[in-house]
Amino acid sequence: MGSIGSIAENPLGAPQNGPSTASGHRLKTAEALVRTGLAETGLAEEDLAGLPGSDPRKVRIARQVLKQTTVSLGSIADRLKMRSAANVSQILRRNLLTAPVPQSPPRFKSWRFAPTALRFQK
């Protein structure tokens, strides 16, 4: 079973002589997010290797870890068995582009973009 905080596996790039207080906290936070995500999505550690990197459950977990910690994309890819950092980046980018666009706050509705002037006008 892989662990984000394991120095032997070193998936989050912790220093080999032991994590500092900040990186140790980062590792613990990331590992807790992965474990929570696995539990919430109904995945087991053993399932990760058999699923494609683009599995929506893996993407959801990866997004949460990236959003709430400073761990690298490569570390997320290793932990969730998503092939590579570039693959995780592409998957998250595509997921972001296909996600519904949130509605603009009311105060921005009166603004319009003037492409020729390249500035916002009221």
C-alpha positions in Angstrom: 0.0 0.0 0.0 1.4 3.4 -1.0 1.6 6.2 1.4 2.2 9.8 0.7 4.3 10.3 3.8 6.6 7.3 3.2 10.2 8.4 2.9 11.2 5.1 1.2 8.7 5.7 -1.6 9.2 9.5 -1.4 6.2 10.2 -3.6 5.9 13.8 -2.6 9.5 14.7 -2.8 10.3 14.9 0.9 14.0 15.3 1.7 15.7 11.9 2.2 17.0 12.9 5.6 13.4 13.3 6.8 10.7 15.9 6.2 10.9 19.3 7.8 8.0 20.5 9.9 6.3 22.3 6.9 6.9 19.5 4.4 5.9 16.9 7.0 2.6 18.7 7.5 2.2 19.0 3.7 2.7 15.2 3.4 0.3 14.4 6.2 -2.4 16.7 4.8 -2.0 15.2 1.3 -2.1 11.7 2.5 -5.2 12.4 4.6 -6.9 14.0 1.6 -6.1 10.9 -0.6 -7.4 8.5 2.1 -10.6 10.5 2.5 -11.1 10.7 -1.2 -10.6 7.0 -1.6 -13.2 6.3 1.1 -15.7 8.8 -0.3 -15.4 7.5 -3.8 -15.5 3.8 -2.8 -12.0 3.0 -4.1 -9.5 0.8 -2.5 -5.7 1.1 -2.8 -5.6 -2.0 -5.0 -8.1 -0.4 -7.4 -5.9 2.5 -8.3 -3.5 0.6 -10.5 -6.3 -1.0 -12.5 -8.1 2.2 -13.3 -7.2 4.7 -16.1 -5.7 8.0 -15.0 -8.7 9.8 -16.3 -11.1 8.0 -14.0 -13.4 10.7 -12.6 -12.8 9.5 -9.0 -9.1 9.8 -9.4 -9.5 13.2 -11.0 -11.7 14.4 -8.1 -9.1 13.3 -5.6 -6.2 14.8 -7.5 -8.0 18.1 -7.8 -8.7 18.2 -4.0 -5.1 17.4 -3.2 -3.8 20.0 -5.6 -6.2 22.6 -4.4 -5.5 22.1 -0.7 -1.8 21.3 -0.6 1.5 22.3 -2.3 2.5 18.8 -3.4 3.8 18.4 -6.9 1.8 17.0 -9.8 4.4 14.2 -10.1 3.7 13.2 -6.5 0.0 13.1 -7.1 0.5 11.1 -10.3 2.6 8.6 -8.4 0.3 8.3 -5.5 -2.9 7.9 -7.5 -1.3 5.8 -10.3 -2.0 8.4 -13.0 1.2 7.8 -15.1 3.0 11.2 -15.1 2.8 14.8 -13.9 2.1 15.9 -17.5 -0.8 13.4 -17.7 -2.3 14.8 -14.4 -1.8 18.3 -15.7 -3.6 17.6 -18.9 -6.5 15.7 -17.3 -7.1 18.4 -14.7 -6.9 21.1 -17.4 -9.4 19.3 -19.6 -11.6 18.7 -16.6 -11.5 22.4 -15.8 -12.3 23.4 -19.4 -15.3 21.1 -19.6 -16.6 22.1 -16.2 -19.6 24.4 -16.2 -18.6 28.1 -16.0 -19.7 29.7 -12.8 -22.1 32.6 -13.2 -20.5 36.1 -12.8 -21.2 38.0 -9.7 -23.9 40.7 -10.2 -21.4 43.5 -9.9 -19.6 42.3 -13.0 -22.7 42.0 -15.2 -22.6 45.7 -16.1 -19.0 45.4 -17.4 -18.3 44.5 -21.0 -15.0 43.7 -22.6 -13.8 46.0 -25.3 -11.4 43.8 -27.3 -10.0 46.6 -29.5 -9.1 48.7 -26.5 -8.0 45.6 -24.5 -9.6 47.0 -21.3 -12.8 46.9 -19.4 -15.3 49.7 -20.0 -18.3 50.6 -17.9 
